[in-house]
Amino acid sequence: EFEKNEKINWVYVFKDLKDIYNINVALLKKELVWVDIATRTEKISRSNNIIYGIIENLSEGTYKIIISHSDTLIDEKEFVIYSEQEEYYKYEND
């Protein structure tokens, strides 16, 4: 979970690479279905085996970052963006 106004720097490290790969990085937001917010392609290799990203300026909700190669899912991480003010207001009125 991250507060809405936070800026989060993330890193993903690949181990034991033997070749050069094009890696897809996608950010999705959960609505009724997962909606594509942003995508990009990164080239990785033995000497360049790290990808970086920034999570910022997102509205409240549930998101996930997906890392894939071709049709193969490598990893995914789900997270929540919340608003500190919204939580305070909810508790005040309970």
C-alpha positions as CSV (number, residue, x, y, z in Angstrom):
1,E,0.0,0.0,0.0
2,F,1.2,3.5,-0.9
3,E,-0.2,6.9,0.0
4,K,-1.5,8.8,-3.1
5,N,1.0,11.6,-2.8
6,E,4.1,9.3,-2.5
7,K,6.6,8.8,-5.2
8,I,7.8,5.2,-5.3
9,N,10.9,4.1,-7.1
10,W,11.0,0.4,-7.9
11,V,13.7,-2.0,-9.2
12,Y,13.6,-5.4,-10.8
13,V,16.7,-7.5,-11.2
14,F,17.1,-10.4,-13.6
15,K,19.6,-13.2,-12.7
16,D,21.6,-15.5,-14.9
17,L,20.8,-14.0,-18.3
18,K,22.4,-15.7,-21.3
19,D,21.1,-13.5,-24.1
20,I,19.5,-10.2,-24.9
21,Y,15.7,-10.0,-24.3
22,N,12.9,-7.5,-24.9
23,I,10.9,-7.3,-21.7
24,N,7.4,-5.9,-21.5
25,V,6.4,-3.8,-18.4
26,A,2.7,-3.0,-18.0
27,L,0.9,-1.1,-15.3
28,L,-2.8,-2.1,-14.9
29,K,-5.6,-0.7,-12.7
30,K,-8.4,-2.9,-11.4
31,E,-11.8,-1.6,-12.5
32,L,-14.5,-4.2,-13.5
33,V,-11.6,-5.8,-15.3
34,W,-7.9,-5.0,-15.4
35,V,-7.4,-1.8,-17.5
36,D,-4.0,-1.1,-19.2
37,I,-2.7,2.3,-17.8
38,A,0.9,2.3,-19.3
39,T,3.2,-0.1,-21.1
40,R,6.8,0.0,-22.2
41,T,9.5,-2.4,-23.5
42,E,13.0,-2.6,-22.0
43,K,16.0,-4.4,-23.5
44,I,17.9,-6.5,-20.9
45,S,21.2,-8.4,-21.1
46,R,23.9,-9.8,-19.0
47,S,25.5,-6.4,-18.6
48,N,22.1,-4.5,-18.3
49,N,20.0,-6.8,-16.1
50,I,18.0,-4.2,-14.1
51,I,14.8,-2.4,-15.0
52,Y,13.5,0.6,-13.0
53,G,10.2,2.3,-12.6
54,I,8.4,5.0,-10.8
55,I,4.9,4.9,-9.3
56,E,3.4,8.4,-9.0
57,N,0.4,10.5,-9.8
58,L,-2.1,7.6,-9.6
59,S,-5.6,7.9,-8.3
60,E,-6.9,5.6,-5.4
61,G,-7.4,2.0,-6.4
62,T,-5.8,-1.4,-6.9
63,Y,-3.0,-1.7,-9.4
64,K,-0.5,-4.2,-10.6
65,I,2.8,-4.2,-12.5
66,I,3.3,-7.1,-14.9
67,I,6.7,-8.1,-16.3
68,S,6.7,-10.5,-19.3
69,H,8.6,-11.7,-22.2
70,S,6.7,-12.6,-25.4
71,D,3.7,-14.6,-24.0
72,T,5.4,-15.6,-20.8
73,L,4.6,-14.0,-17.5
74,I,7.9,-13.4,-15.6
75,D,6.4,-11.7,-12.5
76,E,3.6,-9.5,-11.2
77,K,3.1,-7.3,-8.2
78,E,-0.2,-6.0,-7.0
79,F,-0.4,-2.8,-4.8
80,V,-3.0,-0.3,-3.5
81,I,-3.0,3.5,-3.7
82,Y,-4.9,5.1,-0.9
83,S,-5.7,8.6,0.2
84,E,-4.8,9.6,3.7
85,Q,-7.6,12.2,3.8
86,E,-10.2,9.7,2.6
87,E,-9.3,7.3,5.4
88,Y,-9.5,10.1,8.0
89,Y,-12.9,11.2,6.8
90,K,-14.2,7.6,6.8
91,Y,-13.2,7.1,10.5
92,E,-14.6,10.4,11.6
93,N,-18.1,9.5,10.2
94,D,-18.3,5.9,11.5
